[in-house]
Amino acid sequence: MTRFWQEPPFRHGSPSRTGILIVNLGTPAAPTADALRPYLREFLSDPRVVEIPRPIWWLILNGIILNTRPAKSARKYASVWTDEGSPLKVHTERQAKLLAGFFVADGAPDLVVNWAMRYGQPSVRSRLDEMRAQGCTRVLVIPMYPQYAASTTASVLDAVGDCLQHWRNLPEIRYVRSFADDPGYIGALAASVREHWQRNGQAEKLVLSFHGIPRRSLDLGDPYHCECHKTARLLGEALKLPAERLVISFQSRFGRAKWLEPYTQATLEALARDGVTSVDVMCPGFTADCLETLEEINMECRDAFLAAGGKAFGYIPCLNERDDWIRALRTIARRHLGHWLDLPAEDPARLAASAERARQLGATI
């Protein structure tokens, strides 16, 4: 097998283009055990995700997990699946289309904006191949994880590198490492909370639930925990929320090892037992609603809080397709694109026009 893949046909005089690839975690093709099995195999085979010696982990994964977990996970996915497919896929595709609309309105119609999943389809490789065929010689990769972690952001860059090592003609590559403290991202989170409060009133506690990682990762130097706390601090300041009303927790624990604490479900149950009757829960580590937010938080954790004595559980959706979030994503992208694109300086009037044009261009999604 040749190391290098076939290059697309070269045409003299073809203009070089710039592309943006936004990448999210991944999703199975369907909410079935048969679809979950290859998805989980790819996800849990990533050494960035599971740092257990490969021979031992291979036996656990193939001998136990892939024989028991797919059916259980399929039922969870089925509970949030939509007519259009996986919520994560639907939102990520819409975000890419809206982002493209902003850049068209900005005067960059030749900019290619695409999206991929780290695990499952469409894969990073397939999307990079498409962008290569479209003439992209410069690619900005945006992992859609606000807080950096080796198991998420770094894994996306691994996938990009694994693909490019088979190309002869390499593009320029840039990537967004994290945007945990980006003013636009924080502002969009704060606006979302305020809107929820205006509609429903303020709960006693605002719980910020971030995806967990093994505690060992923090001990080995992963900055994820610190970046989560930075986001929470800045959001609390933006909301002018007293520290005692803000709670930080971590969800989605996997296996028996200790993960970042406190755990979200246990935290919510403890709050209810301590007499807290109402909570609002938000997941700032996710830019799009998915299984972990819609099923784990808004179903499982809601039930746990109410069963423990709580009275009111409010779920604040992820940023999804909010205008202020897509604007923030556009600003993040522009900052990292730098001299790759010759765009006019941002001003409020042009930004408002770009937002309206982006909505028009995304109206078919």
C-alpha positions, 0 to 999 in steps of 0.5 A: 500500500502506497504511503501517499494518496492520489492528488487531485488533478493539477490545473495551472492558474487555478486560484488557491482558496482558504477554508474553515473546518469546524469539528465536533465530537461525533455521532453514530449514523443511527440510534441503533446498537449496530450503528453504535458499535463501530462508532464506540469502537472508533471513539474508545480506541483513540489513545487520547480518550483512553490512556490505558495500555493498548493490549489490556484496553483492547481486551476490555473494549472488545471483550466487554464494552462493545458487547454490552454498551451499544444497546444501552447507548442506542436507547439513550440516543433514540430518546433525543434523535430527531427527524433530521438525525442526531442533534449534534450533527444537525446543529453543527451543520447549521452552524457551518452554514450560518458561519459561511453566510456571515463570510459571504456577507463580509465579501468573502464568497470564495471562502470554503466553510465545512464541518466534520466529526472527529468520530463517525461521519462525515470524517475529518479525512473526508472533509479535508479531501473535499476541501483539497479538491476545492482548491484550499491551500490554507485551512483553519481548523476550529475544534468546537470545544471552548476549553482545551483538553488533550482528549478533545482538541488535541485529538482533532489535531491528531486526526488532521495530522493522520490525514495530511501525512498521506498528502504530497502537497500540504496546505497551510494549517492553523487551528484554534486551541481554545476560546474559554475566555473569548468575550463573544463566547462569554457574552453569548452564554450570559445573554442566553442565561438572561433570556432564560431568566426573563422567561422563567425567573431566576432559580436559587442556583445556576449549575454549570456542568462541564464534560468530565475527564479523568482526574489523572489527566489534570495531575499530568498537566492537562489544563482543561480543569483550569479553563472550565473554571475560567469560563465559569468565573467570567460568566459569573462576572458577566451575570453579576452573580454572587459566588454562592449562587454559582455551582461548577460540576462535571458530568459524563463519568466513564469507568471506575477511575476518579474523574474531575469532581464534583460530579453533576448528578451527585451535586444536584442530588445534594443540593436538593437534599440541602433544601435547594428547591430550584436550579438552572443548569447550563453546559458551557463546554458544549457549543451544540446540544447533544446526547450529553446535554439533552439526555444526561442533563435534561432527562437523567439529572432532571429526574435525579434532582426532582427525586431527591426533593427538588421542585424546579429544574430549568435547562438552558440550551447550548448556544446552537445557532444563536446569532450572538454565538455565530457572530462570536465564532465568526470573530474567532475565525477572523482573528485566526485567519489573519492575513489569509483573508483581506476583509474590512475591519468589523463595525457594528452596522456591517455586523448587523447587515452580515447577521441578516444576510447570514440568516437569509443564506441559512434559511434553507437549513 
